[in-house]
Structure formats: C-alpha cells, structure tokens
Amino acid sequence: MSDRRALLRHLPAIDRLLSSPRLSRLEQSLPHILIREAAQKVVDELRHQVLDERAPLPDLAFDAVVERTASRAAALARPSLRRVVNVTGTLLHTNLGRAPLCTEALQAISEVAQGYSNLEYDLVAGQRGKRFTHVEELVCRLTGGEAATVVNNNAGAVMLALAALAGGRSALVSRGELIEIGGSFRIPDIMAASGVALVEVGTTNKTHLKDYAAALDSKTALILKVHTSNYRILGFTEAVSGEELASLAHQHGVPVLEDLGSGLLIDLTPYGLPREPTVREALQTGIDLVTFSGDKLLGGPQAGIIVGKRVVIDQLRKHPMARALRIDKLTLAALEATLRLYLDPHQALAQVPTLKMLALPVSELQQRCEHLLARLTKALGDAVACSIVDATATVGGGALPLAELPGRAIALAPKALSVNELATRLRRSEPPVIGRIQDDRFLVDPRTLNAEDEALLLQAMGQVLQSG
Ligand SMILES: *Cc1c(COP(=O)(O)O)cnc(C)c1O
C-alpha cells in the first residue's frame, strides 16, 4: 500500500499539464474550461487507480497523462445529442428519435429557423394570428375533421383533452384499454394528473356496450377509447365499436375521445401491415375527437395532433394547459411540410422516410444486403464472417406491435472478439452504430439505413475491427 501511495508524487500538477505544448495548442480549438475539467478528472482517476490495490498501475508518464487529458477533453467537447446509425431494423425506435424527417421538413425547419416567420401573425389582416392555423386546414383536409389543433406530443394531446373535457368529473374507460406505453404514459396516471376520475368498465378481455351504459351517470363527462398500441388481447375478446360508443355517448350528451396512438393517414395494408383504422375512418364513426402522434407512422416530427368536432376543439384551445403544451415553430414547420406530402399519397410514400422504409420489398433488401456485403468484405477482409440471413423488421415506437416486416440482414460474426464486444465497440464508435444480436451474430438490417449511413457504417466497422 505504502509503495503505491509513494507513486502519487508522480502525478502532475494541473497547471503543469495545462501549460504543456500539446494542451496549450488544444486551447485554440477547445474551450479552456473543458480542458481544465478534463485534466482534473484524469488526475483524480489516476489517483484512485494508484491507490486501488486491485487495479493495474496506470501509466503516469507525463506525456501519457497529457494524451489522456486531450482525449478526455475531446470527449467532453463532443455534442451530447448526435446522429447514430440505426441497423436494428426497428423503424420507429423511441430511444433513437423515432421518425427521420423528409427533406421537405428539413428545408422548412431551416427556413423558419434562420429568420423571422409569421408564426403567430396574420399576414392578410396585419394582426396577431394563431400558430395552429398553419396546419389546421391541412389536418382537416386529410382526415375529414371539422377543426384541429396541435401540441407538443400525443401524451400532451391526451392530457389536454382529458383536462379540458372532463377535469373535475369522470371518464369511462374499458378495462381492456388501461394501457401503459413506455416512458410513464399510463392511462390511470394520465387521468389522475389531468384531474379526471377514472371509471373502469367491462373486463380485461371483453367490454360490452351495456357495460358503458350501466356506468354512465351524472358525473360522467367523457368516454375515452384508447388504441392498444403496444399489445393485443387475443382469443375470447370483445370491444365496442366507435359507432356504438358515439351513439351511446351522444344520447347522454357527453363526447367520445379516441387516443389512436400512431394515427394512420393512409391505409398501409398493401405494405404488409395489419389493418388499422385511419384517422378519417375513426372520425367517420361519429367519435368527437381523435389524438395521434406526429412521429410514429405519420413519419413527421414529435407532435400531438388533435382533430374532430369544432365545439370540442374550441374547448381545448381555451384551456390553460394548451399554452403550456404549445408546439414550437421548428416542429410546426416540419409538421406542415410532412402533412403537405400526404395531400398526394404517392408523394408521401415516395418522400416520407418512415413510409419508404416500411414499403421496401424483400427483393430490394436482398440487393442492398448483397451490395453492402461486398463493401464490408472488401473493407474488413477476414476479420469477420459475413452472410445474408432472413430477418424480420418491426415498426416500434409502440405502433403496430404484432406487425412483422419480412426482410434480409447481414449477420456478422467477428473472429477476434465476441459479438457482445463488437456491439459495445460499435455503440461507442464515432458515429455510434446501434444494432441487434441474434443467434450470436451482430445483425445489420439495411432497411433503416440510408446511403449516407452506409458509408458511416463502413467507417465505424473499419475502426472497431482494426483497433484489436
Ligand atoms: C405512443 C402513444 C402515446 C404517446 O404518444 P407520444 O407522441 O409518444 O407522446 C399515447 N397513446 C397511445 C395509444 C400511443 O400509442
């Protein structure tokens, strides 16, 4: 112990480190505050390592400590939120930012962000306007709704609708729809937070119209219907249709709200997805209000879209929470641009990345794999064994849980390291590459890669497999 303690004398002083030529030069490109913090952290770490009998002795040579400080400073200077390459085959990975945006949305963001805009300014009247007007007509045109508004995300949309329509009173929900979506969105909690008393009706697998009818009383302000986005109850099941619910609710003078989750604007069954009602179809049942996400299958930015009857939408707009949940101008620009593409469904399918990836035929995925395999083999030589395998992609993001998209992937088996080690190194590479492991192989699913990603993937693979 005392031998190790004696080594502490060799730890350089922070100021001496900072005045080394290497770190002085680094100040031209990195902020001083980060280099100093890096030096302090590195010296602290070294002190702990020296004193830890179980740890191998670190290299205390002055140049080694300087080098370690320089790379630590570079790591501190790297943006925290950055691009990653997604080869998981999950199209809408909530942890990876859900939907990539279309070019039109990126251009709209850039234009609106660079200068001033008519965000809340009516150019014709020359007076204050409303921000939701930029998308309201579009949403109505695409869904058949009378009025629409948008907020920060779908969780916010549901909360706002609950608070505005049923705050201080109660709402009926089927026991089969008391769902949890990842990230603490749980229907009972959301209702409590919105000040709405939850009245559960029916059972887990079967809820009948008479269950709703029996539960309706003078405190009932709303019937809530929730899309069971991320799970399915199979077998002996029954749920009440939108038509029946709307007609029952309207006899009692209360509205029906449906949280659709993903919210399809076009039918995606031709691309192998299960049949889901579109937003238009949901509204056609007579339901008063529908909410859905902007960044799930719609393929736009994070947003909560609310569409339905004008009187109900007006109630939401007047609620104080509407201001707290308001959408920002960059999101609004991206949302408008994405929605405009949907005016021509062929355009949407050709331009919205999520829809493009969804619609990729197996033959195209096979071709991409062959092309990528050739490039990988050329770049990596025999450091890995690569082959093309059948692989199933998923939609993710809590949308269409049972949908499986058949495709192909490249399976990599590194020779000099374990597949877990390969995955770890790829995750920590620059840019980070996120994939999945299946049958002790690292799978590269080309469905979620664009051409630029492919070059980045090759670069990252080269780096991690060559660094021993
Ligand atoms: C995803 C989802 C939500 C939450 O939407 P966010 O846009 O993530 O806030 C709410 N309800 C359902 C049914 C969902 O699928």
The ligand as a Gaussian input file, in Angstrom:
#p B3LYP/6-31G(d) Opt

LIG

0 1
 C      -47.476000       6.439000     -28.423000
 C      -48.757000       6.586000     -27.767000
 C      -48.989000       7.650000     -26.869000
 C      -47.935000       8.665000     -26.568000
 O      -47.642000       9.431000     -27.690000
 P      -46.332000      10.376000     -27.699000
 O      -46.388000      11.043000     -29.037000
 O      -45.179000       9.455000     -27.526000
 O      -46.474000      11.318000     -26.580000
 C      -50.222000       7.748000     -26.288000
 N      -51.183000       6.853000     -26.542000
 C      -51.015000       5.813000     -27.389000
 C      -52.132000       4.860000     -27.620000
 C      -49.784000       5.646000     -28.031000
 O      -49.593000       4.638000     -28.871000

